[in-house]
Structure formats: structure tokens, C-alpha cells
Amino acid sequence: MRLMGKWRIAAWWLCAALAPPCSLPAAQPPQSLDSAVPIGARLRSASLQGLNGPSRPLAQFLGKPLIINVWASWCEPCRAEMASLERLAWSDQNRRFNIIGISTDDYVEQALGWLTHSHATISQFIDTRLQMEHMLGATHLPLTVLVDPSGRVLERIYGSRQWDEPQSRALIARVFQFQRP
């Protein structure tokens, strides 16, 4: 059952206090939700409700590799990594892939407030019906999913990263099998 408002924030703080810091790699990723698309399988079709732009079908972002970042405005590690995703999106390397964000906020106004504050330019969507959260296996936030051009899930990365740093860029290049320049 999805937690609402203040209870969701309290639950996140409790989990954050009991969990290792997000910057440390987890030994095992958390168990996926039952409906999560397994690694190697293709994403199901989905309609994405626009936050900072129009609503679109997920299929519109396929055709080249896709990075999907799942976040919430109340999640401090999510907020901490968002600027690095923006920098990655504006870098030369981004011409090789698409980047989108999926908010799991319960209220559109909260997600929009954070996007306005952070000056987000990446296409952002909100998942009020939990469709993407369940399909992607977002049991912990932030979650970043790397998807191949045909929609096949290649990798799930739980926890915050600086996506524009060399180590993260190398991970993206390895997973998407990009040739080094």
C-alpha cells in the first residue's frame, strides 16, 4: 500500500536512518516488486503523464538508449543527484541516449515545486497510478534504469550517484556498449 503525505516522508527518514549511505554500493539490489520487468525483458507500453511538458507514450523515447530516473520531491538523495542528471543531459555524450524522470510524488504540486526550484529541463513525468513505479521495480529511491533502444531493461541502479562523473559515464558507456571516443 502506498504511503501518503507526511507518513511517506516519515517512512523515508526511518529507512534512510536504518540504511547504509546511498553513496556506498549495496551488496544486493532490493527485491523488485512482483510486477517489475526483469533485467533483459522489454518494458510494457505505458502512457506518461507530463509534469514539465506534454504527456507522452513511453515508446516515444525508444529508438536509442534510455535512462529513466525515478525520484520524489521528498527524497533528499533524489534531489541531490538531479543536478548531475541535468549536466549529463546537456553534455555531448547525451546525444547518444535519452534521459527522462519519473516522479513518484503523491501530489503533482509537490513534484512541480521541486522541478521549478531545481530548474529541471529533462522531460519529467508523474506516476500517480504507480504504473511506472511497479514496472521499473522502484522499491527504493532514487532508482535509475538503463534501457536499450528496443525497450529492454539492461540495468537497475538503486541509490544516488553523480551521473556526470567519469565513473558513472563509464558505467553508462559499458552498459550501452558505447565505443570510447
Rosetta blueprint (number, residue, H / E / L):
1 M L
2 R L
3 L L
4 M L
5 G H
6 K H
7 W H
8 R H
9 I H
10 A H
11 A H
12 W H
13 W H
14 L H
15 C H
16 A H
17 A H
18 L H
19 A L
20 P L
21 P L
22 C L
23 S L
24 L L
25 P L
26 A L
27 A L
28 Q L
29 P L
30 P L
31 Q L
32 S L
33 L L
34 D L
35 S L
36 A L
37 V L
38 P L
39 I L
40 G L
41 A L
42 R E
43 L L
44 R L
45 S L
46 A L
47 S E
48 L E
49 Q E
50 G E
51 L L
52 N L
53 G L
54 P L
55 S L
56 R E
57 P E
58 L H
59 A H
60 Q H
61 F H
62 L L
63 G L
64 K L
65 P L
66 L E
67 I E
68 I E
69 N E
70 V E
71 W E
72 A L
73 S L
74 W L
75 C L
76 E H
77 P H
78 C H
79 R H
80 A H
81 E H
82 M H
83 A H
84 S H
85 L H
86 E H
87 R H
88 L H
89 A H
90 W H
91 S L
92 D H
93 Q H
94 N H
95 R H
96 R H
97 F L
98 N E
99 I E
100 I E
101 G E
102 I E
103 S E
104 T L
105 D L
106 D L
107 Y L
108 V H
109 E H
110 Q H
111 A H
112 L H
113 G H
114 W H
115 L H
116 T H
117 H H
118 S H
119 H L
120 A L
121 T L
122 I L
123 S E
124 Q E
125 F E
126 I E
127 D L
128 T L
129 R L
130 L L
131 Q H
132 M H
133 E H
134 H H
135 M H
136 L H
137 G L
138 A L
139 T L
140 H L
141 L L
142 P L
143 L E
144 T E
145 V E
146 L E
147 V E
148 D L
149 P L
150 S L
151 G L
152 R E
153 V E
154 L E
155 E E
156 R E
157 I E
158 Y E
159 G L
160 S L
161 R L
162 Q L
163 W L
164 D L
165 E L
166 P H
167 Q H
168 S H
169 R H
170 A H
171 L H
172 I H
173 A H
174 R H
175 V H
176 F H
177 Q L
178 F L
179 Q L
180 R L
181 P L
